């Protein structure tokens, strides 16, 4: 064995060096001139150029397939240091980017001086105002921070008429809840609310190695095609109703919603008595919600 090592030592050294170089090259590096990601903001920057190009291509294709163009109202949520932004802005020069980290905003404004960058928390966005400012429903794209994924997604449906389409990257487990079918273990408040206003489709997975720093989870890219309701409804009230339904997800709706509806003197909801329903929250279908739009809109 020692003779083999002596004769082929150069090969072993070269192989070890090659492995080290390969591993080093596969680990995302912090972009030049940038800052350390803030853990409290859940920051993980996209650093793999192939993944960046794939996300941008799929978004551009989706926009054009839905009648959009280079002048469409495009909104990027959480651009970070601009991995996606640098490619997106060349296709959508009127786009707006919303970022909560002032350090990233400073870099974006310096690197992309023609881009409109807003220093703002994405959870505080008023999509109804954006609809007026940008001249039409928004096409939304973003890498959502894991720590606020649910809140960020629910904020999209609070003004469903203001958004035409969204393509977001989230943790794989969140994506599974977004697209979960009725009755499954992942079916949740998030599933009901998003599916009430949009058609969802998971596109592809993104490995941890595509980010810096590397998260401990796999991510997924999901698209949301928004269907605008024909009846005006207070989405905040609808969210309250659905949350109340899922507080005891295995309990019949006639029991879980009884107190909530009695307080509002709404014993007959949308022409149907909820007290006669034996459905559990996990069996709450979109059809049941749609048939009660009028009643939901009347709750005050």
C-alpha positions in Angstrom: 0.0 0.0 0.0 2.9 2.3 0.9 4.4 1.5 -2.5 1.2 2.5 -4.3 1.1 5.8 -2.3 4.7 6.5 -3.2 4.2 5.8 -6.9 0.8 7.6 -7.1 1.2 10.2 -4.5 1.1 13.0 -7.0 -2.3 11.7 -8.2 -3.7 11.6 -4.6 -2.5 15.2 -3.9 -4.0 16.4 -7.2 -7.3 14.6 -6.5 -7.5 16.1 -3.0 -6.7 19.6 -4.4 -9.5 19.2 -7.1 -12.1 18.1 -4.5 -11.2 21.1 -2.3 -11.4 23.5 -5.3 -14.8 22.0 -6.4 -16.3 22.2 -2.9 -15.0 25.8 -2.5 -16.5 26.8 -5.9 -19.9 25.3 -5.0 -20.2 27.4 -1.8 -21.9 30.7 -2.6 -19.7 33.7 -1.8 -20.9 37.0 -0.4 -21.0 39.4 -3.4 -18.2 42.0 -3.5 -18.8 45.3 -1.6 -21.8 43.9 0.2 -22.7 43.5 3.8 -23.4 40.6 6.0 -27.0 39.3 5.7 -29.1 40.1 8.8 -30.4 37.0 10.5 -33.3 38.8 12.0 -34.5 39.8 8.6 -34.2 36.2 7.4 -31.9 37.3 4.6 -30.5 34.7 2.2 -29.2 36.2 -1.1 -29.6 34.3 -4.4 -26.0 33.8 -5.6 -26.3 31.1 -8.3 -26.5 32.7 -11.8 -28.2 29.7 -13.3 -31.0 29.8 -10.7 -31.3 33.6 -11.2 -31.6 33.2 -15.0 -34.2 30.4 -14.6 -36.4 32.5 -12.3 -36.3 35.6 -14.5 -37.0 33.6 -17.6 -40.1 31.9 -16.1 -41.4 35.3 -14.8 -40.9 37.0 -18.1 -42.6 34.2 -19.9 -45.6 34.3 -17.5 -46.0 38.1 -17.9 -46.1 37.9 -21.7 -48.4 34.9 -21.7 -50.9 37.0 -19.7 -50.8 39.9 -22.0 -48.1 41.9 -20.3 -45.3 43.8 -21.9 -42.1 45.8 -21.1 -44.4 48.6 -19.8 -46.4 46.5 -17.4 -46.6 47.2 -13.7 -43.9 45.0 -12.2 -43.2 44.9 -8.5 -40.3 43.0 -6.9 -40.5 42.2 -3.2 -37.3 41.9 -1.2 -34.7 42.3 -4.0 -31.8 42.2 -1.6 -28.6 43.0 -3.5 -30.4 42.8 -6.8 -29.6 39.3 -8.2 -33.0 39.2 -10.0 -33.4 42.9 -10.3 -30.4 43.5 -12.6 -32.0 41.2 -15.2 -35.6 42.2 -14.6 -35.1 45.9 -15.0 -33.7 45.5 -18.5 -37.0 43.8 -19.5 -39.3 45.9 -17.3 -37.7 49.4 -17.0 -40.8 50.8 -15.2 -40.6 48.2 -12.4 -40.6 49.1 -8.7 -38.5 47.3 -6.1 -39.5 47.3 -2.4 -36.7 46.5 0.2 -36.7 46.9 4.0 -32.9 46.9 4.5 -31.5 50.4 4.0 -28.0 49.0 3.3 -29.4 47.0 0.3 -31.4 50.0 -0.9 -28.3 52.1 -1.0 -26.5 49.5 -3.1 -29.4 49.1 -5.5 -29.8 52.9 -6.0 -26.1 53.2 -6.7 -25.9 50.2 -9.1 -29.3 50.8 -10.8 -29.8 54.5 -10.7 -32.8 54.4 -13.1 -34.7 51.9 -10.9 -37.3 53.1 -8.5 -36.4 51.5 -5.1 -38.6 52.0 -2.1 -37.3 51.6 1.4 -40.4 49.9 2.9 -41.6 46.8 4.7 -43.4 44.6 2.2 -46.0 43.9 4.8 -47.0 47.5 4.9 -47.6 47.9 1.2 -51.0 49.2 0.0 -51.6 47.3 -3.2 -54.8 49.4 -3.9 -52.6 52.5 -4.0 -50.0 50.7 -6.2 -52.8 49.8 -8.6 -53.5 53.5 -9.2 -49.8 54.6 -9.1 -48.6 52.0 -11.6 -51.6 52.2 -13.9 -52.9 48.6 -13.6 -52.8 45.4 -11.7 -49.3 44.4 -10.7 -47.1 41.5 -11.8 -45.3 40.5 -8.6 -42.0 38.6 -8.2 -40.0 38.0 -5.1 -37.8 35.9 -2.9 -39.9 36.0 0.3 -38.1 35.9 3.7 -38.9 32.7 5.4 -39.8 34.4 8.7 -42.7 36.4 7.2 -43.7 34.1 4.3 -47.3 33.6 5.5 -47.9 37.2 6.3 -46.4 38.3 3.0 -48.6 35.9 1.0 -51.8 36.8 2.8 -51.0 40.5 2.2 -51.3 39.7 -1.5 -54.9 38.7 -1.3 -56.0 41.6 0.9 -56.4 43.6 -2.3 -57.0 40.8 -4.9 -58.0 43.2 -7.7 -54.7 44.9 -7.5 -52.6 41.9 -8.5 -52.7 40.1 -11.8 -50.0 37.5 -11.3 -47.3 36.6 -8.7 -44.3 34.4 -8.8 -42.7 33.9 -5.4 -39.9 31.8 -3.9 -40.7 30.3 -0.5 -39.6 27.5 1.7 -40.7 24.1 0.2 -43.0 23.4 3.2 -44.7 26.7 2.7 -45.2 25.9 -1.0 -46.8 22.6 0.0 -49.3 24.4 2.2 -50.0 26.9 -0.5 -51.1 24.2 -3.1 -52.4 21.7 -0.6 -55.7 20.0 -1.7 -58.8 20.0 0.4 -58.7 17.4 3.2 -54.9 17.0 3.2 -52.8 17.4 6.3 -51.2 20.6 4.8 -54.6 22.2 4.0 -54.6 25.3 6.1 -55.8 29.0 6.4 -53.1 29.9 3.9 -54.4 27.2 1.4 -58.0 28.4 1.6 -57.2 32.1 1.3 -54.8 31.9 -1.6 -56.9 29.3 -3.5 -60.0 31.5 -3.0 -58.4 34.2 -5.1 -55.8 32.6 -7.3 -54.9 29.4 -9.2 -51.6 28.1 -7.9 -48.9 26.0 -9.3 -45.5 24.9 -8.0 -43.0 25.3 -10.7 -39.6 23.9 -9.5 -37.4 23.5 -6.4 -34.3 25.5 -5.6 -31.5 23.9 -3.5 -29.8 25.6 -0.5 -26.6 25.9 -2.5 -28.2 28.6 -4.6 -28.1 31.0 -1.7 -25.7 32.8 0.6 -25.8 32.1 3.4 -27.1 28.6 2.7 -30.5 27.9 4.4 -31.1 24.6 6.0 -34.2 24.0 3.8 -35.1 23.5 0.2 -37.0 26.4 -1.5 -39.7 26.3 -4.2 -40.9 28.7 -6.8 -44.7 29.0 -7.0 -46.9 31.0 -9.3 -50.3 32.6 -8.4 -52.7 33.5 -11.2 -55.3 35.8 -9.6 -59.0 35.5 -10.4 -60.8 38.7 -9.5 -64.0 38.1 -7.6 -67.2 39.4 -9.1 -68.6 40.4 -5.7 -66.9 42.9 -3.5 -65.9 41.3 -0.2 -64.0 42.4 2.9 -61.0 40.1 2.6 -60.0 40.9 6.2 -63.4 39.6 7.4 -63.1 36.5 5.2 -59.6 35.9 6.7 -61.1 36.1 10.2 -63.8 33.6 9.3 -61.3 31.1 7.9 -58.9 31.5 10.8 -61.8 30.9 13.2 -62.7 27.8 11.3 -59.2 26.4 11.6 -58.8 27.1 15.3 -60.2 23.6 15.9 -59.6 22.1 12.4 -61.2 18.8 13.2 -64.4 20.3 14.7 -67.6 20.8 12.6 -68.0 24.4 11.3 -71.4 24.6 13.0 -69.5 24.4 16.3 -66.2 26.2 15.5 -68.0 29.3 14.0 -71.0 29.4 16.3 -69.6 32.0 18.7 -68.1 34.1 16.0 -71.3 34.3 14.0 -73.6 34.8 17.1 -71.6 37.9 18.0 -72.4 39.3 14.6 -76.0 38.1 14.7 -75.4 36.2 11.5 -77.0 32.9 12.2 -77.8 32.2 8.6 -74.7 32.7 6.5 -75.2 33.2 2.7 -78.7 31.7 2.8 -77.4 28.6 4.7 -77.3 27.9 8.4 -73.7 27.2 9.4 -75.1 25.5 12.4 -76.5 22.7 10.1 -73.1 22.2 8.5 -71.2 19.1 9.6 -68.1 20.1 7.6 -64.7 20.4 9.3 -62.4 23.2 8.4 -60.1 20.8 6.5 -63.1 20.1 4.2 -63.9 23.8 3.5 -64.1 24.0 -0.2 -63.8 27.1 -2.4 -67.4 26.5 -3.6 -68.6 26.9 0.0 -66.8 30.2 0.3 -68.0 31.4 -3.1 -71.6 30.7 -2.3 -71.3 32.9 0.8 -69.6 35.9 -0.7 -72.6 38.1 -0.2 -72.9 37.2 3.5 -69.2 37.6 4.1 -69.4 41.1 2.5 -72.2 42.0 4.9 -70.4 41.2 8.1 -69.4 44.4 10.0 
